[in-house]
């Protein structure tokens, strides 16, 4: 499973944690000659610290990925688990990136490893039907426009 492809979506959806560009690719930042970089560095650090953002590094990638998965899968506004009906309704992201959720990283294993603890036995059995919820496009809106989002509106456009 290619977690790095899914990581940005998981982070934004679940935790508000923003991966540093260095975790996914090495950025190139050019400060024009004659400009002191120290104030910009301080400003960036303040921005990151004030928002509780975390930088992903090789040393903390596994722990933060697990944290993001757990937070995302625990959100009942994005996922539904019904052991009585043997159904799981998860984000459409699992459908869009289904090739990343095969073998040892298949959805039942991901749910068993990172899903809500209250449903752990249900997930370990893996005997459930999977459906996919409409993606909540308003989650991507940091400006407040997504507050009026209604599931399925994108489908109605086409």
C-alpha positions, 0 to 999 in steps of 0.5 A, a space after each residue: 500500500 502506498 501510504 504516502 499517496 493517501 497521507 495528505 488526504 488522511 491528515 487533512 480529513 482527520 486531524 488538521 495536521 499538515 505534512 511538511 513538504 519535506 516529508 513528501 518531496 524536498 522543496 527548494 526555497 530561494 530567498 532573494 539576495 539581501 533579504 534576511 531569512 530569519 524573520 521568515 523562519 520565525 514567522 513559519 515556526 509561529 504559524 506551525 506552532 499556533 495551529 498545532 501543525 506537525 512536521 512529518 519526518 522519517 523518525 515520526 512518519 509511522 506514529 503520525 500516520 497511525 494517529 491520522 488513520 485512527 482519527 480519520 476512521 474514528 469520525 462517525 461523520 465520515 464512516 459508519 460501522 454496523 456490526 448488526 447489519 455486517 456493513 461498513 460505509 467508509 469514505 470514497 477515498 478508499 474507493 478512489 485509491 483501492 489499488 493501495 488497499 490490497 493484500 496486507 493493506 486491504 481495507 479489513 486489515 486497515 480497519 482492524 489495525 486502526 479502526 475504532 477499538 469498540 469495533 475491533 472484533 467486527 473488523 478482525 472477522 472481516 465479514 462485512 459488506 463495504 459501501 462508500 459514502 459521498 465525499 464531503 468536498 466541504 472538508 477541503 475548504 479552509 475559508 468557510 464556503 464548505 459550511 453549506 456543503 450538502 452531500 451529493 451536490 457534486 453528483 447533481 451537477 453532472 
